[in-house]
């Protein structure tokens, strides 16, 4: 039987084996004969109990930094487990929904809107993520009045390394470990999520300058529901989205239009758009050179073109914020404590001045409130997540110096308490994780208790979680 994967995955031959590669098509995840899709929980449980020495990693949608889920270097008996068959809604109440972990977020969001409900957390931008993968790696949204997706979890079910099934809810003192376990504590089977009444939102878009961003970004995040900024440091411009409940009149117009996204042309600032459009055109030219795509046919160009002629928008939160485009890239994201956000921006501005023309995508700024997840950079505190990336060419290469830039930018944020997103590219040697994450050793102790033989660990994770 032919196994189908996401369109952005690729299969290449290495020697006499067909090998599945990551979403950027640069690194192997596992040979096809290592990929296993259990049809149900019983099959998964039988494997864990009958073959206690086999290592397993979960793949989800395969969007995470590839060392997290790769089993290619673990030996032919290691398995890359895809929960493709364990998806769909299991239950719902007035204020909760329960889904199997292999369910794509797009499915969850679509179901919620049909129920006139939403999650109490801003969504991640890419809806093709699986629920289990998004939770396990700490996917988060934007806005100080919420935190990561895992903070919407009420309870979850996990299959442990010995095949036992464990139910964990908020009364369990280990809850904060399980909601973002990176697939290290067991196989996440299903998740119960809290929901709230759906709110139709207005996204107000504007472009401003660097001094305004520096002075007012924290205030904007405190005053508005969801906030996201794209900072073109080489021009000083920052394109900002403010997302708040729409007015009654705007909601009525939205409903009259069949609940399709409503563009508010009357909110357009012509001068603002003209200035930003010039920046976008120059950015597209540099991106075309860097990715060897002068025809500008790659999907990564759409991630920049969408800022042209920006109009305010009315819609549900998923229509507004789930706009991510999974184009091959090296993607880093580092959180700094909110009180050090200004220092971080000033540090990055000075770096940009020393390295003109280095980047072909703006810095992405997303603030979040405190998280309960032990491994989250936002554990117990508000943070500003700072994202930066480099797009790859169609042949899998990237412009010279890109990896050095990604490392240097991470290194600049470390003295400010910078802590990486574990689902994205990171240089682990830069970070003192026990000092950055107060529950690091608690997580390690729980991991040793539940998986004493490291069944859910690969080489990269073994190094990451080595006793420091």
Secondary structure by P-SEA (a helix, b strand, c coil): ccccccccbbbbbcccccccccccccccccccccbbbbccaaaaaaaaaacccbbbbbbcccccccccccccccccccccccccccccccccccccccccccccaaaaaaaaaaacccccccccccccccaaaaaaaccccccccccccccccccccccccccbbbbbcccccccccccccccccccccbbbbbbccccbbbbbbbcccaaaaaccaaaaaaaccbbbbbbcccccbbbbbbbccccaaaaaaaaaaccccccccccccaaaaaaaaaaaaaaaaaaaaaaccccccccccccccccccbbbbbcccccccccccccccbbbbbbccccaaaaaaaaaaaaaaaccccccccbbbbbbccccccccccccbbbbbbbbbbbbccccccccaaaaaaaaaaaaacccccccccccccccccccccccccaaaaaaaaaaaaccccccccaaaaaaaccc
